[in-house]
Structure formats: structure tokens, C-alpha cells
């Protein structure tokens, strides 16, 4: 008698597990936002390093070479500033696009839940 009751309980428990709803998987294309690496920039070859020993005694020439070197450094700094400004714009765009994607996929999840009901 106990064995029959045990068999009935086991059968009911295993049969109850077999009536689970069917799960459907769906591929959803979602873009992955990536920011490219910054360009590699080598340091400028400063004009001041081209001075030789005889030119070092000529203060006018030294001043000209320093002037050119300072202009080279300022140009190098401007290039870095342009890169940073572009990355700031990219960062702002990334934040806006990510918010749009989250909103879009949030609506899609809600619609999926409605379709399931």
C-alpha cells in the first residue's frame, strides 16, 4: 500500500514538471558601442637639439632655435587638444546613443512580455 502511494506521488511530481511552458529564444541584434584608441603621436623633433657647439655661442641663433622649438611644442599641444575635444564629443555621443538604445530595448522587453501574456 505504501509503495502504491509513493509511486503515485512520484508520478504526479514528475508529470507536473513535464507541463512547463515552451521557451522560445530569439536573437536580438544590439550594437556594441566602442570608442577607438587614440592615434599614436610621437614627440616632435625639437629644433633646439640641432644646435652644434659653434652655434651655441651665437645668442641670436640660440634664441631663434628656441623660438622655433616653442612653436613646435605649441603645435604639438594643439594636436593633443583637438584629439581630446574629439574624444569629449565621442563621449557625449556615446552617452546619448546608449540612453537611446536602453530606451529602445526597454520598450522591446515590455512588448515581449505583453506578447507572452
C-alpha positions as CSV (number, residue, x, y, z in Angstrom):
1,X,0.0,0.0,0.0
2,X,2.8,2.4,0.9
3,X,4.6,1.6,-2.3
4,X,1.5,2.4,-4.4
5,X,1.1,5.8,-2.6
6,X,4.8,6.5,-3.1
7,X,4.6,5.6,-6.8
8,X,1.5,7.8,-7.3
9,X,3.3,10.8,-5.6
10,X,6.4,10.3,-7.7
11,X,4.3,10.1,-10.9
12,X,2.4,13.2,-10.1
13,X,5.5,15.1,-9.3
14,X,7.3,14.1,-12.5
15,X,4.2,14.7,-14.6
16,X,3.8,18.2,-13.2
17,X,7.4,19.0,-14.3
18,X,6.7,18.0,-17.9
19,X,4.0,20.6,-18.4
20,X,6.3,23.6,-18.3
21,X,5.7,26.3,-20.9
22,X,7.9,26.1,-24.0
23,X,10.7,28.6,-24.0
24,X,11.4,30.4,-27.3
25,X,14.7,32.1,-27.8
26,X,15.2,35.0,-30.1
27,X,18.3,36.7,-31.4
28,X,18.3,40.4,-30.9
29,X,20.8,42.5,-32.7
30,X,22.1,45.1,-30.3
31,X,25.0,47.3,-31.3
32,X,28.0,47.4,-29.1
33,X,29.3,50.9,-28.8
34,X,33.1,51.1,-28.9
35,X,35.4,54.1,-28.8
36,X,38.6,53.7,-30.9
37,X,42.0,54.1,-29.4
38,X,43.6,57.5,-29.7
39,X,46.1,57.9,-32.5
40,X,49.7,57.4,-31.6
41,X,51.7,60.7,-31.8
42,X,55.4,60.8,-31.4
43,X,57.0,63.8,-29.7
44,X,58.3,66.5,-32.1
45,X,62.0,66.6,-33.1
46,X,62.7,69.9,-31.4
47,X,64.8,72.3,-33.4
48,X,66.9,73.3,-30.4
49,X,68.6,69.9,-30.4
50,X,70.1,70.7,-33.8
51,X,72.4,73.4,-32.4
52,X,76.1,72.5,-32.5
53,X,78.8,73.8,-30.3
54,X,79.7,76.8,-32.5
55,X,76.0,77.8,-32.8
56,X,75.6,77.8,-29.0
57,X,77.9,80.8,-28.8
58,X,75.7,82.8,-31.1
59,X,72.9,84.0,-28.8
60,X,70.7,85.3,-31.7
61,X,70.8,81.8,-33.3
62,X,70.0,80.1,-29.9
63,X,67.0,82.5,-29.5
64,X,65.7,81.6,-33.0
65,X,66.1,77.9,-32.3
66,X,64.3,78.2,-29.0
67,X,61.5,80.2,-30.7
68,X,61.1,77.5,-33.4
69,X,61.1,74.8,-30.7
70,X,58.4,76.6,-28.7
71,X,56.3,76.8,-31.8
72,X,56.8,73.1,-32.4
73,X,55.7,72.3,-28.8
74,X,52.6,74.6,-29.1
75,X,51.7,72.9,-32.3
76,X,52.0,69.5,-30.6
77,X,49.8,70.7,-27.8
78,X,47.2,71.9,-30.2
79,X,47.1,68.5,-31.9
80,X,46.5,66.9,-28.5
81,X,43.8,69.4,-27.7
82,X,42.0,68.5,-30.9
83,X,42.2,64.8,-30.1
84,X,40.8,65.4,-26.6
85,X,38.0,67.6,-27.9
86,X,37.0,64.8,-30.4
87,X,37.0,62.3,-27.5
88,X,34.8,64.6,-25.5
89,X,32.3,64.8,-28.4
90,X,32.5,61.0,-28.8
91,X,31.9,60.5,-25.1
92,X,28.8,62.8,-25.2
93,X,27.5,60.9,-28.3
94,X,28.2,57.6,-26.6
95,X,26.1,58.6,-23.6
96,X,23.2,59.8,-25.8
97,X,23.3,56.7,-28.0
98,X,23.5,54.4,-25.1
99,X,20.4,56.1,-23.5
100,X,18.5,55.7,-26.8
101,X,19.4,52.0,-27.0
102,X,18.4,51.4,-23.4
103,X,15.1,53.0,-24.0
104,X,14.5,51.1,-27.3
105,X,15.4,47.8,-25.8
106,X,13.3,48.6,-22.7
107,X,10.3,49.0,-24.9
108,X,11.1,45.8,-26.8
109,X,11.3,43.9,-23.5
110,X,7.9,45.3,-22.5
111,X,6.4,44.3,-25.8
112,X,7.9,40.8,-25.4
113,X,6.3,40.5,-22.0
114,X,2.9,41.6,-23.5
115,X,3.2,39.1,-26.3
116,X,3.9,36.3,-23.8
117,X,0.7,37.1,-21.9
